[in-house]
Amino acid sequence: PKGGFMGPQGEQFNIDSLFISDSIILWTKNNTPRSLIKLFMLTSDIIALSFIGGFPVRGGVSVGPISVYKRLNNTTLFGKGLTNAYLIEQIQNWAGCIVDDKVIEEFDKTNEEFRKIGFKDDDMISSEGLLDPLKILDKYEVPLKSGVKSEYYVINWPKNKFCKEMKLEDLVHSFSDYNKNTSDWRVEYIIKN
């Protein structure tokens, strides 16, 4: 739909997208905490459905300015936000999605600004609220291509509504469905994580 994704009850998400080959690029149209939460939820849905569909993915969520130029048959997107997300995606050695600490800092900063202009605490969700009780995010020791593990905020896709029935063998099949050799040590390592 024009202007972004539509949610339940026809509520418009302030999220836009661009699909290029095997890359999915999502961005919010504003910096409100609500838009960011929706971005996290949509990212979780995409990751969960990709595993179910046999196409495991890796991603990164970051923050930064971007420029978007749309024409009839062409969309051009560039900027620091896109570069930041790409760099985060590239360091990972697993199937999942890291959320840059800068995103959490911006989320908390924006929440504080909203609080100053009169929003009530009951209407706000802190970054801790994203971890618990919402469980949209989790902290996880992510394996990196450098050979080390480092703790990051990650999209908690295994808790996604689409994954309730998913078993380990379903996860293994999501790799083997696209001719990934699941006995290869690298693929086994990614599955383990």
Secondary structure as UniProt FT lines:
FT   TURN            2..3
FT   HELIX           8..10
FT   STRAND          15..20
FT   TURN            21..22
FT   STRAND          23..28
FT   HELIX           33..52
FT   TURN            53..54
FT   STRAND          59..61
FT   STRAND          67..71
FT   TURN            72..73
FT   STRAND          74..78
FT   HELIX           80..90
FT   STRAND          97..99
FT   HELIX           101..116
FT   TURN            117..118
FT   HELIX           121..123
FT   HELIX           127..131
FT   TURN            132..133
FT   STRAND          137..144
FT   TURN            145..146
FT   STRAND          149..155
FT   HELIX           157..159
FT   HELIX           161..163
FT   TURN            164..165
FT   HELIX           168..176
FT   TURN            177..179
FT   TURN            182..183
FT   HELIX           185..192
//
